[in-house]
Amino acid sequence: VDHRSPAAEQAPAKSPAAGVRPAARPEPARPEIAVDGAAIPHAAIAREVQNHPAESPAEAWTEAARALIVRELLVHEAVRLGIEAQPDEDGEGRRETEEEALIRALLDREISVPEADDASCRRYYDKNLKRFRSADLFEAAHILFSADWSDKEAFAAAVGSAQSAIALLAKEPARFADLARELSACSSSGEGGHLGQLTRDQVTPEFAAALDRLNPGETTSTPVETPYGVHIVRLDRRIEGRTLPFEAVRERIAGHLKESVWRRAAAQYVSLLAGRATITGFDFGGAETPLVQ
């Protein structure tokens, strides 16, 4: 005889108590990694992770493991070739490890790249003129009505104050410095609102756009809104940037081109070593493998 009540028959299975977090699913065990039978301990990878910022712990672990595999490949090759090297010390007293010295000596021996000639440097210069142009300079002044952008009421009040001051300046532009001393919430108020020389990178995009719209001697006719508040901006002087002559940047370009070629050659060399080696526990990939710094 079944003594269960109808209610008992219909009762659903008990769910976990409210607020009790279900047990976390364990991460799959990471495989052991080895290069030609030489193991790379998980502890070593965990220490290397700090040198590889990434969007996720798994990605950081992967990049750290890859870097240690590269190092192992290079050290193995240096030993195979019988390379010897003394650790160097830089000007700040930092000394190479024995492995770092071996890797440096190996790469110095195995990778040779030519110096960039004038024609190559000139082509790079002509294609990248913007990189060799000095920044425009602006001499400007402003009056700041401070307000939190997220506080709509306070920001609207700041806009109203700025509009009133702009209307007054339209009639009496010579009063700019006096109004800055009286009204501006910026520390430049003591200097009559003068900000000195600025580049676009030193101000907010909104402020920079206002400077670009003005001719020297002009003041904005409408308030300039930025995350810091509301501004009245006056442009006193504009100094156009200039393109540096090729002769002034030729050595910098040559160094950049040589480093770029060296990095590609080093990546190819590491890929060649990886193709010869037996790497277990890790999908090392191919020619895109970066050289460990």
C-alpha positions in Angstrom: 0.0 0.0 0.0 1.4 3.4 -1.0 0.8 5.8 2.0 2.1 8.9 0.2 -0.4 11.8 0.1 -1.3 13.4 -3.3 0.5 16.6 -2.1 3.7 14.5 -1.6 3.3 13.0 -5.0 3.2 16.4 -6.6 5.9 18.0 -4.5 8.9 19.0 -6.7 12.4 18.0 -5.8 13.9 20.3 -3.2 15.9 23.2 -4.7 19.0 24.5 -3.1 18.5 26.8 -0.2 18.3 30.5 -1.2 21.6 32.2 -0.9 23.6 29.1 -1.1 26.1 29.3 -4.0 26.3 26.1 -6.0 29.7 24.5 -5.9 32.0 26.0 -8.6 32.8 23.7 -11.5 36.5 22.9 -11.2 38.8 24.1 -13.9 40.2 21.4 -16.1 43.7 20.5 -15.1 46.3 22.1 -17.3 48.6 19.7 -19.1 52.2 19.4 -18.3 54.3 21.4 -20.8 57.8 20.2 -22.0 60.3 21.2 -24.6 62.3 18.2 -25.9 61.5 16.5 -22.6 62.5 19.4 -20.4 59.4 20.2 -18.3 58.3 23.8 -17.7 56.7 23.7 -14.2 53.3 25.2 -13.6 54.9 27.2 -10.7 57.3 28.9 -13.2 54.4 29.8 -15.5 52.5 31.2 -12.6 55.4 33.5 -11.7 55.7 34.6 -15.3 52.0 35.5 -15.6 52.6 38.9 -13.9 54.6 40.0 -17.0 51.7 39.3 -19.4 48.6 41.5 -18.7 45.6 40.1 -20.5 41.8 40.2 -20.5 41.5 36.9 -18.7 43.6 34.7 -16.4 43.5 31.9 -19.1 44.9 34.3 -21.7 47.6 35.5 -19.4 48.6 31.9 -18.5 48.8 31.0 -22.2 51.1 34.0 -23.0 53.3 33.3 -20.0 53.6 29.6 -21.1 54.5 30.7 -24.6 57.2 33.1 -23.4 58.8 30.4 -21.3 58.7 27.9 -24.2 60.5 30.5 -26.4 63.1 31.0 -23.7 63.6 27.2 -23.4 64.0 26.9 -27.1 66.6 29.6 -27.2 68.6 28.3 -24.3 68.6 24.8 -25.6 69.9 26.1 -29.0 72.6 28.1 -27.3 73.8 25.1 -25.3 73.7 22.9 -28.4 75.9 25.4 -30.3 78.3 25.6 -27.3 77.8 29.3 -26.9 79.3 30.9 -23.8 78.4 34.4 -22.5 79.1 36.5 -19.5 76.1 38.4 -18.0 76.1 42.1 -18.7 75.2 44.8 -16.3 73.4 48.0 -17.3 74.0 51.5 -16.0 71.5 51.1 -13.2 73.2 48.0 -11.7 70.8 45.5 -13.1 72.6 42.3 -14.1 71.5 39.7 -16.6 70.9 36.1 -15.6 73.0 33.3 -17.1 70.0 32.4 -19.3 69.5 35.9 -20.5 73.2 36.2 -21.4 73.1 33.0 -23.4 70.0 34.2 -25.3 71.6 37.5 -26.1 74.8 35.9 -27.4 72.8 33.4 -29.4 70.7 36.1 -31.1 73.7 38.3 -31.7 75.4 35.4 -33.5 72.4 34.0 -35.4 70.5 37.1 -36.4 72.1 39.8 -38.6 70.1 42.6 -40.2 71.5 45.3 -42.5 71.5 49.0 -41.7 68.7 50.9 -43.3 70.0 52.9 -46.3 69.1 56.5 -47.2 66.5 55.4 -49.8 64.6 53.2 -47.3 64.7 55.9 -44.6 63.5 58.6 -47.1 60.6 56.4 -48.2 59.5 55.9 -44.6 59.8 59.6 -44.0 57.7 60.6 -47.0 55.0 58.1 -46.1 54.8 59.1 -42.4 55.2 62.9 -42.5 52.6 63.4 -39.7 54.9 61.5 -37.3 57.6 64.0 -37.8 55.5 67.2 -37.3 55.7 69.1 -34.1 52.5 69.9 -32.4 50.6 73.1 -32.9 50.8 75.5 -29.9 48.0 77.7 -28.6 48.3 80.6 -26.2 44.9 80.8 -24.6 42.9 82.1 -21.6 39.6 80.9 -20.2 37.0 81.4 -17.6 35.7 78.2 -16.0 32.3 77.8 -14.4 32.7 74.5 -12.5 29.9 72.0 -12.6 29.5 68.2 -12.6 28.5 67.0 -16.0 26.1 64.4 -14.4 24.3 67.1 -12.3 22.0 68.4 -15.0 20.6 71.2 -12.8 24.0 72.5 -11.7 25.4 72.2 -15.2 22.5 74.2 -16.7 23.1 76.9 -14.1 26.8 77.0 -15.1 25.8 77.3 -18.8 23.5 80.2 -17.9 26.3 82.0 -16.0 28.7 81.5 -18.9 26.1 82.9 -21.4 25.7 86.0 -19.2 29.4 86.5 -19.1 29.7 86.0 -22.9 27.1 88.7 -23.4 29.0 91.1 -21.2 32.3 90.4 -23.0 30.7 91.0 -26.3 30.2 94.6 -25.2 33.3 95.0 -23.1 36.0 92.4 -24.3 38.7 94.2 -22.3 37.0 92.9 -19.1 38.0 89.3 -19.8 40.8 89.2 -17.2 38.7 90.9 -14.6 35.9 88.5 -15.1 38.3 85.6 -14.9 39.6 86.8 -11.6 36.1 87.3 -10.3 34.3 84.3 -11.7 36.6 81.5 -12.8 36.9 78.3 -10.7 40.3 77.6 -12.3 43.6 78.3 -10.6 44.4 80.4 -13.6 42.0 83.0 -12.4 44.8 84.7 -10.5 46.5 85.2 -13.9 43.4 86.7 -15.5 42.5 83.2 -17.0 45.8 82.9 -18.9 46.8 79.2 -19.5 50.1 79.8 -21.2 51.0 77.6 -24.2 49.0 74.5 -24.8 48.9 71.6 -27.3 45.8 69.7 -28.2 46.9 66.7 -26.2 47.0 68.8 -23.0 43.3 69.7 -23.0 40.0 67.9 -23.5 38.7 67.2 -27.0 36.0 69.8 -26.5 38.4 72.5 -25.5 40.8 71.7 -28.3 37.9 71.9 -30.8 37.0 75.4 -29.5 40.7 76.5 -30.0 40.6 75.2 -33.6 37.5 77.3 -34.3 39.0 80.5 -33.1 41.2 83.1 -34.8 43.8 84.9 -32.6 42.1 87.5 -30.5 38.6 85.9 -30.7 36.5 84.6 -27.8 34.0 81.8 -28.0 30.5 83.1 -28.6 28.8 80.1 -27.0 29.8 78.2 -23.8 32.3 75.3 -24.2 31.1 72.3 -22.3 33.6 69.8 -20.9 33.6 67.2 -18.1 35.1 69.9 -15.9 32.3 72.4 -16.4 31.6 75.3 -18.7 34.3 77.5 -20.3 34.6 80.7 -22.1 37.7 80.4 -24.2 39.9 83.1 -25.8 42.6 82.4 -28.2 45.5 84.8 -28.0 48.0 83.2 -30.4 48.4 80.2 -32.6 51.9 78.8 -33.4 51.6 76.2 -36.3 53.6 73.1 -35.9 56.3 72.4 -38.4 57.6 69.2 -40.1 61.0 68.3 -38.9 63.6 68.0 -41.8 64.6 64.5 -42.9 68.2 65.1 -41.7 67.0 65.7 -38.2 65.1 62.4 -37.9 67.2 60.1 -40.3 69.0 58.3 -37.5 65.7 57.7 -35.6 64.1 56.3 -38.7 67.1 54.0 -39.4 66.9 52.7 -35.9 63.2 52.0 -36.1 63.5 50.2 -39.4 66.4 48.1 -38.2 64.5 47.1 -35.0 61.4 46.2 -37.1 63.5 43.9 -39.4 65.3 42.4 -36.4 62.0 41.5 -34.7 60.7 39.8 -37.8 63.9 37.9 -38.2 63.9 36.9 -34.6 60.3 35.6 -34.8 61.2 33.6 -37.9 64.2 32.1 -36.1 62.1 31.1 -33.1 59.6 29.5 -35.4 62.4 27.5 -37.0 63.6 26.3 -33.6 60.0 25.4 -32.6 59.6 23.4 -35.8 62.7 21.3 -34.9 61.7 20.7 -31.3 59.1 18.5 -29.7 56.7 20.6 -27.7 54.1 18.8 -25.6 51.2 20.1 -23.6 50.9 23.3 -25.6 49.8 24.4 -29.1 52.8 26.6 -29.8 51.6 27.9 -33.2 53.7 29.1 -36.1 55.3 32.2 -37.4 53.3 34.6 -35.3 55.1 33.6 -32.1 56.5 36.7 -30.4 60.0 36.8 -29.0 60.1 37.0 -25.3 61.3 40.5 -24.1 
